[in-house]
Amino acid sequence: MSIELISEKIVKANKEYGCDAYDFLFGHYVPTEELPLTGSEIKHCNTVKPHIKKGELHLVQTCKRDGEIYNVRVNPVTHNICLKYDCYH
């Protein structure tokens, strides 16, 4: 049941989307209290929104799990924080 990354690219949003990284980070942690964030990471966490606005650049990953193909859309900075602190588990 592993996840296969098929592709990833930075794209401009043609409509508003939810940010999957935001859901992981703020759904499981109080980042500014539970993670040893840097000053710039704290600033990002205090200003980031749970959605990707129309026209905003974001990372799209196409993944495959158990034969199902799906897209993940994330704010790149939020995604990098999640990767750094192993929030995707």
C-alpha positions, 0 to 999 in steps of 0.5 A, spaced: 500 500 500 505 504 498 504 511 494 507 512 487 509 519 485 507 519 478 509 526 476 509 533 480 509 540 477 508 547 479 502 550 476 497 556 476 491 555 480 485 556 475 480 556 481 480 555 488 483 549 491 484 546 498 491 545 500 492 538 502 499 540 506 495 545 510 490 539 512 496 535 514 500 540 518 494 544 522 490 537 522 495 534 526 499 539 530 499 546 533 505 547 529 508 554 532 507 550 539 509 543 537 514 543 532 521 547 532 520 552 527 524 557 524 522 564 524 520 564 517 516 558 518 513 561 524 511 567 520 508 562 514 504 558 519 501 565 522 499 567 515 498 561 510 491 560 508 487 553 508 486 554 500 490 555 494 487 561 491 485 562 483 492 564 480 496 562 485 502 558 484 502 551 487 505 544 487 501 539 484 503 531 485 499 526 481 500 519 485 497 512 485 495 508 491 492 501 490 491 502 483 487 509 484 490 515 481 489 522 484 492 529 485 495 532 491 495 540 491 499 544 496 502 550 497 510 549 496 512 552 503 507 549 507 509 542 503 516 543 505 515 544 512 511 538 512 517 534 509 522 537 514 518 535 520 515 528 517 508 531 518 506 526 512 506 519 516 
